[in-house]
Each structure stands twice: as C-alpha cells, then as structure tokens.
C-alpha cells in the first residue's frame, strides 16, 4: 500500500512536469484553463502559480515552477505544486515534517531513501503528499493535495463519470 502510494505520487509528479513543460514551451501565458467531462483543469507557472491551498506549505526560499489543479463539480479536487530550493535536502525535509505535525496532519506515510523523501498526511477528508528530492545541489519539492468531494469513492472503483459516454467515448 505504501509503495503503491509512493509510485502513484511519483507518476502524478512526472505527468505534471511533462504537461507544464508542454503547455508553456510555446507561449508566454502564465495560466491555461480548460474543461473536459465535468472537470476544470488549470495549469499555471511562475510565482502566481501557487494555489491558495498551498500558500502555507511553500518552503520559505523556494522558487515556484508551476502548478496543476483539477476540480470536479462535486467539490473533489486534486492540486499539484512544483518548487525548488537551494536549501539542503535535510533542512527542507525537516521543515515539512515539522510543518505537517504543527498543523495536526495525521502522518500516513514517511519514507526516506537516498536523497528522496515522501511524506503523506491526512486531515478532514484531505490528503497532502510531499515528495522531496535532491539533484546537483538543488532540492526539488513536489506537493499534492487531494480533497474528497461530496461523493467519496474508492480509487479502485470506477465512477459514473468514468464510464464511456458522448463526451468520453470508449477507447481500445
């Protein structure tokens, strides 16, 4: 379960980086918003990319790379924020562990390997994941917030909106 959570978060972070890079490579726009199948998706870059949910979780000297938000009509939300810092991996890791504890998050998972840490907390139908890596003296921080909407679902279950319909036809 914990390994699956780590891999899922890593895959979401990689997908986020790819999408942000593609969307902003050819233009000067700081934000792209589109709606599809009842979900509003927002891609942002730069300092203005920090969603309100993340404001208190931005490491003090971090630079913002970008963010992605997906919001459904039933209040279910997923948001991602990418940051980088010149502060050491150990200092950034300690700051996030202390931050989540001080804000009364229930720590669900805390995994650390060689210069890679994943910390996941839950509180009030919300899950916050922090992934920290260090590469060439730069500490990269990936934040993810998932809020359950009015229709709580199991990840393993297919929802009605996932079923093929006029807006989302079946694929092979």
C-alpha positions in Angstrom: 0.0 0.0 0.0 2.7 2.5 1.0 4.9 1.5 -2.0 1.9 1.9 -4.3 1.2 5.4 -2.8 4.8 6.4 -3.5 4.7 5.2 -7.1 1.3 6.8 -7.7 2.6 10.2 -6.3 5.8 9.9 -8.4 3.8 9.1 -11.5 1.5 12.1 -10.9 4.5 14.4 -10.4 6.1 13.2 -13.6 2.9 13.7 -15.5 2.6 17.2 -14.0 6.1 18.2 -15.1 5.5 16.9 -18.6 2.2 18.7 -19.0 3.5 22.0 -17.6 6.6 21.8 -19.9 4.5 21.1 -23.0 1.9 23.8 -22.3 4.3 26.6 -21.6 7.1 25.7 -24.1 5.5 27.6 -27.0 3.9 30.6 -25.3 4.2 33.3 -22.8 0.9 32.5 -21.0 1.2 32.0 -17.2 -2.1 30.1 -17.0 -4.1 27.7 -19.1 -7.7 26.6 -18.1 -9.9 24.1 -19.8 -12.9 22.0 -19.0 -13.5 18.4 -20.0 -16.0 15.8 -18.9 -17.1 18.0 -15.9 -13.6 18.6 -14.7 -12.0 22.1 -14.8 -8.2 21.8 -15.2 -5.8 24.7 -14.6 -2.1 24.8 -15.5 -0.1 27.7 -14.1 3.6 28.7 -14.0 5.7 31.1 -12.0 5.1 32.7 -8.7 1.4 33.3 -9.5 1.0 29.5 -9.8 0.6 28.9 -6.1 -3.0 27.8 -5.3 -4.4 29.1 -2.0 -4.4 25.5 -0.6 -0.6 25.5 -0.8 0.2 29.0 0.4 1.3 27.9 3.9 3.2 24.9 2.6 5.6 26.7 0.3 9.1 26.3 1.6 10.4 29.9 2.6 13.1 30.3 0.0 11.6 28.1 -2.7 11.1 29.1 -6.3 7.8 28.1 -7.9 8.0 26.1 -11.2 4.3 25.5 -11.7 1.0 24.0 -10.6 -1.8 21.9 -11.9 -5.4 21.8 -10.5 -8.3 19.6 -11.3 -11.7 20.4 -9.8 -15.0 18.5 -10.3 -18.5 19.8 -9.7 -18.8 17.6 -6.6 -16.0 19.5 -4.8 -13.5 16.8 -5.4 -10.1 18.4 -6.1 -6.5 17.4 -6.9 -3.8 20.0 -6.9 0.0 19.8 -7.6 2.7 22.3 -7.0 6.4 22.1 -8.0 9.0 24.0 -6.2 12.8 24.1 -6.0 15.3 25.4 -3.4 19.0 25.8 -2.8 18.5 24.7 0.8 19.8 21.3 1.7 17.6 18.2 1.4 17.8 17.5 5.1 16.7 21.0 6.1 13.8 21.0 3.7 12.7 17.5 4.8 12.8 18.5 8.5 10.8 21.7 7.7 8.0 19.8 6.0 7.9 17.1 8.8 7.7 19.8 11.4 5.1 21.8 9.4 2.7 18.9 9.0 3.0 17.9 12.7 2.4 21.5 13.8 -0.7 21.7 11.7 -2.1 18.5 13.1 -1.9 16.3 10.0 -2.1 12.6 10.7 1.1 11.2 9.1 0.1 8.2 7.0 3.5 7.5 5.4 7.0 8.8 5.8 9.5 7.1 3.5 13.1 8.2 3.0 15.7 6.7 0.8 18.9 8.2 -0.5 18.0 11.9 -1.1 14.3 11.0 -1.8 11.6 11.5 0.8 7.9 11.1 0.5 5.7 12.3 3.4 1.9 11.8 3.3 -0.6 13.2 5.8 -4.4 13.2 6.1 -6.8 15.6 7.8 -10.5 16.4 7.2 -11.1 14.3 4.0 -7.9 15.8 2.6 -4.6 14.1 1.8 -1.3 16.1 1.5 1.7 14.5 -0.1 5.2 16.0 -0.1 8.0 14.5 -2.3 11.5 15.9 -1.8 14.5 15.0 -4.0 18.0 16.4 -4.3 19.9 16.7 -7.5 23.1 18.6 -8.2 22.7 20.8 -5.2 19.0 21.7 -5.9 16.3 20.4 -3.7 13.1 19.7 -5.6 9.7 19.8 -3.8 6.5 18.3 -5.2 3.3 19.0 -3.3 0.0 17.3 -3.9 -3.4 17.9 -2.2 -6.3 15.6 -2.8 -9.7 16.6 -1.4 -12.6 14.2 -1.3 -15.8 15.7 -2.6 -19.4 15.1 -1.6 -19.3 11.7 -3.4 -16.5 9.8 -1.7 -15.1 7.0 -3.9 -12.6 4.2 -3.6 -9.7 4.6 -6.1 -10.3 1.0 -7.2 -13.9 1.7 -8.2 -15.0 3.2 -11.5 -17.3 6.1 -11.1 -20.2 7.0 -13.3 -18.2 9.9 -14.9 -15.5 7.4 -15.9 -18.0 5.3 -17.9 -17.9 5.9 -21.7 -20.5 8.4 -22.9 -21.0 11.1 -25.6 -18.2 13.3 -24.1 -15.8 10.4 -23.4 -16.2 7.7 -25.9 -14.8 4.2 -25.3 -11.2 3.5 -26.4 -9.5 0.3 -27.4 
